Amino acid sequence: MADFSVLFTGDTTLELWTDPPALDGSQPSRTNPNALHPHRRRVVNVGSLVEVTVRCTNPAGEVVDGELDYNLGGRTFMAWLAEFPGTSRPNVTHPPDQSTVQRFTPTRPGHYTLVLRRTQGGGGGVFVHVDAIDRG
């Protein structure tokens, strides 16, 4: 189990995710949310920065956001795009000595999945889904 969480700190917005049935009625909606808990998704324009910041506990037991690597006791983070549209993977970068902040810029409209993993334990990974919508 992951011992961290991820916060969106870049240009994404949280929007209601609607998936209406097919116009001809041949297929139902793929999402059937509870009315009190509608589905949502992160949306960003093509070419805008997607940035996520890790919230974790440092060796001193403090819960921190975007901690510098030297304060993590060697338990740094890795990130990569597991899913992206097209054949050219956008680069995932982070500030020097701050693996708790990860960034990428979507190059095409579509679905992106950013995976984060904490080295030396901390669970498998946390998946972040971003739809890059070209809104002109």
Contact map, one row per residue, 1 for C-alpha under 8 A:
1110000000000000000000000000000000000000000000000000000000000000000000000000000000000000000000000000000000000000000000000111000000000000
1111100000000000000000000000000000000000000000000000000000000000000000000000000000000000000000000000000000000000000001000111110000000000
1111100000000000000000000000000000000000000000000000000110000000000000000000000000000000000000000000000000000000000000000110000000000000
0111110000000000000000000000000000000000000000000000011110000000000000000000000000000000000000000000000000000000000000000100000000000000
0111111000000000000000000000000000000000000000000000011100000000000000000000000000000000000000000000000000000000000000000000010000000000
0001111100000000000000000000000000000000000000000001111000000000000000000000000000000000000000000000000000000000000000000000010000000000
0000111110000000000000000000000000000000000000000001111000000000000000000000000000000000000000000000000000000000000000000000000000000000
0000011111010000000000000000000000000000000000000111100000000000000000000000000000000000000000000000000000000000000000000000000000000000
0000001111110000000000000000000000000000000000000111100000000000000000000000000000000000000000000000000000000000000000000000000000000000
0000000111110000000000000000000000000000000000001111000000000000000000000000000000000000000000000000000000000000000000000000000000000000
0000000011111000000000000000000000000000000100011110000000000000000000000000000000000000000000000000000000000000000000000000000000000000
0000000111111100000000000000000000000000011100001100000000000000000000000000000000000000000000000000000000000000000000000000000000000000
0000000000111110000000000000000000000000011100000000000000000000000000000000000000000000000000000000000000000000000000000000000000000000
0000000000011111000000000000000000000001111000000000000000000000000000000000000000000000000000000000000000000000000000000000000000000000
0000000000001111100000000000000000000001111000000000000000000000000000000000000000000000000000000000000000000000000000000000000000000000
0000000000000111110000000000000000000111100000000000000000000000000000000000000000000000000000000000000000000000000000000000000000000000
0000000000000011111000000000000000000111100000000000000000000000000000000000000000000000000000000000000000000000000000000000000000000000
0000000000000001111100000000001000000010000000000000000000000000000000000000000000000000000000000000000000000000000000000000000000000000
0000000000000000111110000000111000000000000000000000000000000000000000000000000000000000000000000000000000000000000000000000000000000000
0000000000000000011111000001110000000000000000000000000000000000000000000000000000000000000000000000000000000000000000000000000000000000
0000000000000000001111101111110000000000000000000000000000000000000000000000000000000000000000000000000000000000000000000000000000000000
0000000000000000000111111111100000000000000000000000000000000000000000000000000000000000000000000000000000000000000000000000000000000000
0000000000000000000011111100000000000000000000000000000000000000000000000000000000000000000000000000000000000000000000000000000000000000
0000000000000000000001111110000000000000000000000000000000000000000000000000000000000000000000000000000000000000000000000000000000000000
0000000000000000000011111111000000000000000000000000000000000000000000000000000000000000000000000000000000000000000000000000000000000000
0000000000000000000011111111000000000000000000000000000000000000000000000000000000000000000000000000000000000000000000000000000000000000
0000000000000000000011011111100000000000000000000000000000000000000000000000000000000000000000000000000000000000000000000000000000000000
0000000000000000000111001111110000000000000000000000000000000000000000000000000000000000000000000000000000000000000000000000000000000000
0000000000000000001111000011111100000000000000000000000000000000000000000000000000000000000000000000000000000000000000000000000000000000
0000000000000000001110000001111100000000000000000000000000000000000000000000000000000000000000000000000000000000000000000000000000000000
0000000000000000011000000000111110000010000000000000000000000000000000000000000000000000000000000000000000000000000000000000000000000000
0000000000000000000000000000111111000000000000000000000000000000000000000000000000000000000000000000000000000000000000000000000000000000
0000000000000000000000000000001111101110000000000000000000000000000000000000000000000000000000000000000000000000000000000000000000000000
0000000000000000000000000000000111111100000000000000000000000000000000000000000000000000000000000000000000000000000000000000000000000000
0000000000000000000000000000000011111100000000000000000000000000000000000000000000000000000000000000000000000000000000000000000000000000
0000000000000000000000000000000001111100000000000000000000000000000000000000000000000000000000000000000000000000000000000000000000000000
0000000000000000000000000000000011111110000000000000000000000000000000000000000000000000000000000000000000000000000000000000000000000000
0000000000000001100000000000000011111111000000000000000000000000000000000000000000000000000000000000000000000000000000000000000000000000
0000000000000001110000000000001010001111100000000000000000000000000000000000000000000000000000000000000000000000000000000000000000000000
0000000000000111100000000000000000000111110000000000000000000000000000000000000000000000000000000000000000000000000000000000000000000000
0000000000000111100000000000000000000011111000000000000000000000000000000000000000000000000000000000000000000000000000000000000011100000
0000000000011110000000000000000000000001111100000000000000000000000000000000000000000000000000000000000000000000000000000000000011100000
0000000000011110000000000000000000000000111110000000000000000000000000000000000000000000000000000000000000000000000000000000000001111000
0000000000111000000000000000000000000000011111010100000000000000000000000000000000000000000000000000000000000000000000000000000001111000
0000000000000000000000000000000000000000001111110000000000000000000000000000000000000000000000000000000001000000000000000000000000011110
0000000000000000000000000000000000000000000111110000000000000000000000000000000000000000000000000000000011111000000000000000000000011100
0000000000000000000000000000000000000000000011111000000000000000000000000000000000000000000000000000000011100000000000000000000000000000
0000000000100000000000000000000000000000000111111100000000000000000000000000000000000000000000000000000011000000000000000000000000000000
0000000001110000000000000000000000000000000000111110000000000000000000000000000000000000000000000000001111000000000000000000000000000000
0000000111110000000000000000000000000000000100011111000000000000000000000000000000000000000000000000001111000000000000000000000000000000
0000000111100000000000000000000000000000000000001111100000000000000000000000000000000000000000000000111100000000000000000000000000000000
0000011111000000000000000000000000000000000000000111110000000000000000000000000000000000000000000000111000000000000000000000000000000000
0000011110000000000000000000000000000000000000000011111000000000110000000000000000000000000000000001110000000000000000000000000000000000
0001111000000000000000000000000000000000000000000001111100000000111000000000000000000000000000000001100000000000000000000000000000000000
0001111000000000000000000000000000000000000000000000111110000011110000000000000000000000000000000001000000000000000000000000000000000000
0011100000000000000000000000000000000000000000000000011111000011100000000000000000000000000000000000000000000000000000000000000000000000
0011000000000000000000000000000000000000000000000000001111111111000000000000000000000000000000000000000000000000000000000000000000000000
0000000000000000000000000000000000000000000000000000000111111111001000111000000000000000000000000000000000000000000000000000000000000000
0000000000000000000000000000000000000000000000000000000011111100000000111000000000000000000000000000000000000000000000000000000000000000
0000000000000000000000000000000000000000000000000000000011111100000000000000000000000000000000000000000000000000000000000000000000000000
0000000000000000000000000000000000000000000000000000000011111110000000000000000000000000000000000000000000000000000000000000000000000000
0000000000000000000000000000000000000000000000000000000011111111000000000000000000000000000000000000000000000000000000000000000000000000
0000000000000000000000000000000000000000000000000000001111001111100000000000000000000000000000000000000000000000000000000000000000000000
0000000000000000000000000000000000000000000000000000001111000111111000000000000000000000000000000000000000000000000000000000000000000000
0000000000000000000000000000000000000000000000000000111100000011111000000000000000000000000000000001000000000000000000000000000000000000
0000000000000000000000000000000000000000000000000000111000000001111100000000000000000000000000000101100000000000000000000000000000000000
0000000000000000000000000000000000000000000000000000010001000001111110110000000000000000000000000101000000000000000000000000000000000000
0000000000000000000000000000000000000000000000000000000000000000011111110000000000000000000000001111000000000000000000000000000000000000
0000000000000000000000000000000000000000000000000000000000000000001111111111000000000000000000001111000000000000000000000000000000000000
0000000000000000000000000000000000000000000000000000000000000000000111111100000000000000000000001000000000000000000000000000000000000000
0000000000000000000000000000000000000000000000000000000001100000001111111000000000000000000000000000000000000000000000000000000000000000
0000000000000000000000000000000000000000000000000000000001100000001111111111000000000000000000000000000000000000000000000000000000000000
0000000000000000000000000000000000000000000000000000000001100000000011111110000000000000000000000000000000000000000000000000000000000000
0000000000000000000000000000000000000000000000000000000000000000000011011111000000000000000000000000000000000000000000000000000000000000
0000000000000000000000000000000000000000000000000000000000000000000010011111100000000000000000000000000000000000000001111000000000000000
0000000000000000000000000000000000000000000000000000000000000000000010010111110000000000000000000011000000000000000001100000000000000000
0000000000000000000000000000000000000000000000000000000000000000000000000011111000000000000000000011000000000000000111100000000000000000
0000000000000000000000000000000000000000000000000000000000000000000000000001111100000000000000000010000000000000000111100000000000000000
0000000000000000000000000000000000000000000000000000000000000000000000000000111110000000000100000000010000000000011110000000000000000000
0000000000000000000000000000000000000000000000000000000000000000000000000000011111000000000100000000000000000000011100000000000000000000
0000000000000000000000000000000000000000000000000000000000000000000000000000001111110000110100000000000000000001111000000000000000000000
0000000000000000000000000000000000000000000000000000000000000000000000000000000111110000000000000000000000000001111000000000000000000000
0000000000000000000000000000000000000000000000000000000000000000000000000000000011111000000000000000000000000011110000000000000000000000
0000000000000000000000000000000000000000000000000000000000000000000000000000000011111110100000000000000000000111100000000000000000000000
0000000000000000000000000000000000000000000000000000000000000000000000000000000000111111000000000000000000011111000000000000000000000000
0000000000000000000000000000000000000000000000000000000000000000000000000000000000011111100000000000000000010000000000000000000000000000
0000000000000000000000000000000000000000000000000000000000000000000000000000000000011111100000000000000000000000000000000000000000000000
0000000000000000000000000000000000000000000000000000000000000000000000000000000000001111110000000000000000000000000000000000000000000000
0000000000000000000000000000000000000000000000000000000000000000000000000000000010010111111000000000000000000000000000000000000000000000
0000000000000000000000000000000000000000000000000000000000000000000000000000000010000001111100000000000111100000000000000000000000000000
0000000000000000000000000000000000000000000000000000000000000000000000000000000000000000111110000000000110000000000000000000000000000000
0000000000000000000000000000000000000000000000000000000000000000000000000000001110000000011111000000011100000000000000000000000000000000
0000000000000000000000000000000000000000000000000000000000000000000000000000000000000000001111100000011100000000000000000000000000000000
0000000000000000000000000000000000000000000000000000000000000000000000000000000000000000000111110111111000000000000000000000000000000000
0000000000000000000000000000000000000000000000000000000000000000000000000000000000000000000011111110110000000000000000000000000000000000
0000000000000000000000000000000000000000000000000000000000000000000000000000000000000000000001111110000000000000000000000000000000000000
0000000000000000000000000000000000000000000000000000000000000000000111000000000000000000000000111110000000000000000000000000000000000000
0000000000000000000000000000000000000000000000000000000000000000011110000000000000000000000001111111100000000000000000000000000000000000
0000000000000000000000000000000000000000000000000000000000000000000110000001110000000000000001111111110000000000000000000000000000000000
0000000000000000000000000000000000000000000000000000111000000000111110000001100000000000000001000111110000000000000000000000000000000000
0000000000000000000000000000000000000000000000000011110000000000010000000000000000000000000001100111111000000000000000000000000000000000
0000000000000000000000000000000000000000000000000011100000000000000000000000001000000000000111100011111100000000000000000000000000000000
0000000000000000000000000000000000000000000000001111000000000000000000000000000000000000000111000000111110000000000000000000000000000000
0000000000000000000000000000000000000000000000001110000000000000000000000000000000000000011110000000011111000000000000000000000000000000
0000000000000000000000000000000000000000000001111100000000000000000000000000000000000000011000000000001111100000000000000000000000000000
0000000000000000000000000000000000000000000011111100000000000000000000000000000000000000010000000000000111111001000000000000000000010000
0000000000000000000000000000000000000000000001100000000000000000000000000000000000000000010000000000000011111000000000000000000000000000
0000000000000000000000000000000000000000000001000000000000000000000000000000000000001100000000000000000001111100000000000000000000010100
0000000000000000000000000000000000000000000001000000000000000000000000000000000000001000000000000000000001111110000000000000000000111100
0000000000000000000000000000000000000000000000000000000000000000000000000000000000011000000000000000000000011111000000000000000000111000
0000000000000000000000000000000000000000000000000000000000000000000000000000000000111000000000000000000000001111100000000000000011110000
0000000000000000000000000000000000000000000000000000000000000000000000000000000011111000000000000000000001000111110000000000000111110000
0000000000000000000000000000000000000000000000000000000000000000000000000000000011110000000000000000000000000011111000000000001111000000
0000000000000000000000000000000000000000000000000000000000000000000000000000001111100000000000000000000000000001111100000000011110000000
0000000000000000000000000000000000000000000000000000000000000000000000000000001111000000000000000000000000000000111110000000111100000000
0000000000000000000000000000000000000000000000000000000000000000000000000000111100000000000000000000000000000000011111000000111000000000
0000000000000000000000000000000000000000000000000000000000000000000000000000111000000000000000000000000000000000001111100111110000000000
0100000000000000000000000000000000000000000000000000000000000000000000000011110000000000000000000000000000000000000111111111100000000000
0000000000000000000000000000000000000000000000000000000000000000000000000011110000000000000000000000000000000000000011111100000000000000
0000000000000000000000000000000000000000000000000000000000000000000000000010000000000000000000000000000000000000000001111100000000000000
0000000000000000000000000000000000000000000000000000000000000000000000000010000000000000000000000000000000000000000001111110000000000000
1111000000000000000000000000000000000000000000000000000000000000000000000000000000000000000000000000000000000000000011111111000000000000
1110000000000000000000000000000000000000000000000000000000000000000000000000000000000000000000000000000000000000000011001111100000000000
1100000000000000000000000000000000000000000000000000000000000000000000000000000000000000000000000000000000000000000011000111110000000000
0100000000000000000000000000000000000000000000000000000000000000000000000000000000000000000000000000000000000000001111000011111000000000
0100110000000000000000000000000000000000000000000000000000000000000000000000000000000000000000000000000000000000011110000001111100000000
0000000000000000000000000000000000000000000000000000000000000000000000000000000000000000000000000000000000000000111100000000111110000000
0000000000000000000000000000000000000000000000000000000000000000000000000000000000000000000000000000000000000001111000000000011111000000
0000000000000000000000000000000000000000110000000000000000000000000000000000000000000000000000000000000000000011110000000000001111100000
0000000000000000000000000000000000000000111100000000000000000000000000000000000000000000000000000000000000000011100000000000000111110000
0000000000000000000000000000000000000000111100000000000000000000000000000000000000000000000000000000000000001111000000000000000011111000
0000000000000000000000000000000000000000001111000000000000000000000000000000000000000000000000000000000001011111000000000000000001111100
0000000000000000000000000000000000000000001111000000000000000000000000000000000000000000000000000000000000001100000000000000000000111110
0000000000000000000000000000000000000000000011000000000000000000000000000000000000000000000000000000000000011000000000000000000000011111
0000000000000000000000000000000000000000000010000000000000000000000000000000000000000000000000000000000000000000000000000000000000001111
0000000000000000000000000000000000000000000000000000000000000000000000000000000000000000000000000000000000000000000000000000000000000111
